[in-house]
Amino acid sequence: MPETQPILETTPIPETRKILLEVKDLTMDFGGLRAVDAVSLNICAGEIVALIGPNGAGKTTFFNCVTGIYKPTGGDVLVHPPEKKTQKINGFKPNRVTTIGMARTFQNIRLFQNMTVLENVMIGRHCRTTTNIVGAIFRGSTTKRQEQETIDICYDLLEKVGLVEFADEFAKNLPYGAQRRLEIARAMATDPFLLLLDEPAAGMNPQETKALDELIVRICNTEQIAILLIEHDMKLVMNISQRIYVMEYGKEIAQGTPADIRSNPKVIEAYLGEDTDA
Amino acid sequence: MVDNFKRSFLVALWFVFLTFPLMVVKVNTLKNIVEWRWINMLWVAIGAFVLSLVWRWAMARRQLKSKAAEIGEEGLVKPGLGQRLLEDPKVFKPVLIVLALVTIVFPLLVDIYQTNIMVLALIFVVLGLGLNITVGLAGLLDLGYVAFFAVGAYTYGVLNTFWGFGFWISLPIGGLMGALFGIALGFPILRLRGDYLAIVTLGFGSIAKIVIENWEEVFNGAKGIAGIPRPGFFGAEMNIASATTYTYYLMILMVLFTIFITNRLKDSRIGRAWMALREDEIACVAMGVDMARTKLSAYAFGAFWAGLVGVVFAARNTYINPNSFTFMESALVLSIVVMGGMGSIIGVIIAALVLILMPEYLRAFSEYRMLMFGAVMVLMMIFRPEGLIANVRRKYAGRTVKTEEANA
């Protein structure tokens, strides 16, 4: 459970990095179509990693395989949670993956529309709380305390993403950018060590993108949550990510720092095109 | 306004023309003459005119409302009367007290027949509240809900005929049996959604009825089980009148019990998980909610209430047969939930009372029952798709409590 810390401008990133997520030769076939072809990827603690590629390159499929929505056809997904032993999570159900500590957001926003903003975040706490039916009916002291704790943690999270004033609003009534941030807050409520963001800046205007950019860096720095993001907004990717993986037609074609990627001819050919200056 | 009158007038004319052969011309085959009933034409015209005006007025109002909601001025539109009743404690409390008094003295004021009908209505209130968990909260459409009701009723019937179990022992067993069957139905349909779910549950309801009808040895088939004892009260001898009154109070308690428990669950971790499941299954699972467990618990818990009141139903009627558990009952309970407002407890209670009591007191129109039923449903869907009383979301106090703790 994260202690509520004051938001700092920057915190130094530790030099000795521990690998959190290790994906080896992940392959996913849909019938005859190989959507993801032997993609390998590592994410270390305190890192922001971007996964980019043209539309249809298999990025979201990769995400779905890692988070358990699809069962990969081949390859291994290994997680090394901090202070816990390594687990191979191929074919785990999504809720188990989340319980281990990897939370995600969705490309097309998937909020609980007819629930309030606060309740949306509270769902994220589901896997960290234990109240069962009997507890809910009798509402004993443990249940009450847990409930209040949940509410407090969720308010804190809403504060972090700047949505406290909307807490009792229905999620569907939020503006688009706020819905994106709410999805991030909901994912953070599950106490993850790794956050997977699927196109968080899609459909946002430049100001919103900038705010999001800051939010992501802040989450990474102050909450010690590593981040893997899929994104099309090159400015955002180049600005905040420390390493970038590039996919095309299901294959990994390049990886490296933003500077490497920017000058990689393969990437330019496949994806960036005349947009290299972006 | 003038335009409205003109249009309504045209509508009236059109209806006069349409209904002319039916309503005006009548051939008397005995006397071989044609009777012209011009007066009917007048009634049709007036009726069509008035209805059309009312319709126009209602539609205009609805459009106004949705427009206001679109431009974000929801606050300007006054909340409905029901909503205000519930939210204003000054109104709410006296209403509650009067209601409580009426409920308590009700059986003393009216005859057994009325009390008996009220017991039936209360049974459907509990059924509605139970299905509300499955359909309203967890969003799992269940068209075979009556099967669990039957499970409860037959549990009591069978336990009583074979082993002489009493009402009070059978009551919890009936509820548990309902929950058990809920889980049994839940397992095969964990992966289904929407239409498919509806069809499978519909099939389950039919299967339950057919099994009961044909398994002569246990359920006594279509003949049903007779002579089921009414609820006992510490072995006291009761005539029919006092037993009915007793059952009435018992049902009142049971309704309160149901409200209490469903309310508690609704505002808990479990209830929130159910709602999240209704809103978006994939997101719900991705946020760490165990789908299988949540779905099964929603089914089991909804079915539990049906099983519980099934026992009461058997005791009230003292006779059960498969015909009490047809698809019509499932549809009725579902309409109660839809009409009352998905997820709203008070809405469901009102809807259950209306839908059960109305046909009883309007026996004169019994031929048109289904027609009126359908009309009410269509009108509801057009004008209040959120149900009689929309589910008001709870607000959570977070900050204040926390600062108090910090100060202490």
HADDOCK unambig.tbl for C-alpha pairs under 7 A between the chains (distance, minus, plus):
assign (segid A and resid 94 and name CA) (segid B and resid 285 and name CA) 5.89 0.50 0.50
assign (segid A and resid 94 and name CA) (segid B and resid 286 and name CA) 5.15 0.50 0.50
assign (segid A and resid 94 and name CA) (segid B and resid 288 and name CA) 6.90 0.50 0.50
assign (segid A and resid 95 and name CA) (segid B and resid 285 and name CA) 5.14 0.50 0.50
assign (segid A and resid 95 and name CA) (segid B and resid 286 and name CA) 5.47 0.50 0.50
assign (segid A and resid 95 and name CA) (segid B and resid 287 and name CA) 6.38 0.50 0.50
assign (segid A and resid 95 and name CA) (segid B and resid 288 and name CA) 3.78 0.50 0.50
assign (segid A and resid 95 and name CA) (segid B and resid 289 and name CA) 5.57 0.50 0.50
assign (segid A and resid 95 and name CA) (segid B and resid 290 and name CA) 5.84 0.50 0.50
assign (segid A and resid 96 and name CA) (segid B and resid 288 and name CA) 6.55 0.50 0.50
assign (segid A and resid 98 and name CA) (segid B and resid 286 and name CA) 6.47 0.50 0.50
assign (segid A and resid 98 and name CA) (segid B and resid 287 and name CA) 6.32 0.50 0.50
assign (segid A and resid 98 and name CA) (segid B and resid 288 and name CA) 5.13 0.50 0.50
assign (segid A and resid 99 and name CA) (segid B and resid 288 and name CA) 5.82 0.50 0.50
assign (segid A and resid 103 and name CA) (segid B and resid 287 and name CA) 6.92 0.50 0.50
assign (segid A and resid 110 and name CA) (segid B and resid 280 and name CA) 6.93 0.50 0.50
assign (segid A and resid 110 and name CA) (segid B and resid 283 and name CA) 5.96 0.50 0.50
assign (segid A and resid 112 and name CA) (segid B and resid 276 and name CA) 5.95 0.50 0.50
assign (segid A and resid 112 and name CA) (segid B and resid 279 and name CA) 5.07 0.50 0.50
assign (segid A and resid 112 and name CA) (segid B and resid 280 and name CA) 6.14 0.50 0.50
assign (segid A and resid 113 and name CA) (segid B and resid 279 and name CA) 6.51 0.50 0.50
assign (segid A and resid 114 and name CA) (segid B and resid 279 and name CA) 6.99 0.50 0.50
assign (segid A and resid 123 and name CA) (segid B and resid 272 and name CA) 6.73 0.50 0.50
assign (segid A and resid 123 and name CA) (segid B and resid 273 and name CA) 6.54 0.50 0.50
assign (segid A and resid 123 and name CA) (segid B and resid 287 and name CA) 6.96 0.50 0.50
assign (segid A and resid 124 and name CA) (segid B and resid 287 and name CA) 5.39 0.50 0.50
assign (segid A and resid 124 and name CA) (segid B and resid 288 and name CA) 6.95 0.50 0.50
assign (segid A and resid 126 and name CA) (segid B and resid 269 and name CA) 6.66 0.50 0.50
assign (segid A and resid 126 and name CA) (segid B and resid 288 and name CA) 6.67 0.50 0.50
assign (segid A and resid 126 and name CA) (segid B and resid 289 and name CA) 6.35 0.50 0.50
assign (segid A and resid 127 and name CA) (segid B and resid 288 and name CA) 5.30 0.50 0.50
assign (segid A and resid 127 and name CA) (segid B and resid 289 and name CA) 6.30 0.50 0.50
assign (segid A and resid 131 and name CA) (segid B and resid 269 and name CA) 6.54 0.50 0.50
assign (segid A and resid 132 and name CA) (segid B and resid 270 and name CA) 6.99 0.50 0.50
assign (segid A and resid 133 and name CA) (segid B and resid 270 and name CA) 6.92 0.50 0.50
assign (segid A and resid 136 and name CA) (segid B and resid 264 and name CA) 6.33 0.50 0.50
assign (segid A and resid 136 and name CA) (segid B and resid 265 and name CA) 5.72 0.50 0.50
assign (segid A and resid 136 and name CA) (segid B and resid 268 and name CA) 5.85 0.50 0.50
assign (segid A and resid 137 and name CA) (segid B and resid 261 and name CA) 5.96 0.50 0.50
assign (segid A and resid 137 and name CA) (segid B and resid 264 and name CA) 5.63 0.50 0.50
assign (segid A and resid 137 and name CA) (segid B and resid 265 and name CA) 6.20 0.50 0.50
assign (segid A and resid 151 and name CA) (segid B and resid 398 and name CA) 5.76 0.50 0.50
assign (segid A and resid 152 and name CA) (segid B and resid 398 and name CA) 5.56 0.50 0.50
assign (segid A and resid 155 and name CA) (segid B and resid 398 and name CA) 6.78 0.50 0.50
assign (segid A and resid 168 and name CA) (segid B and resid 395 and name CA) 6.02 0.50 0.50
assign (segid A and resid 187 and name CA) (segid B and resid 287 and name CA) 6.71 0.50 0.50
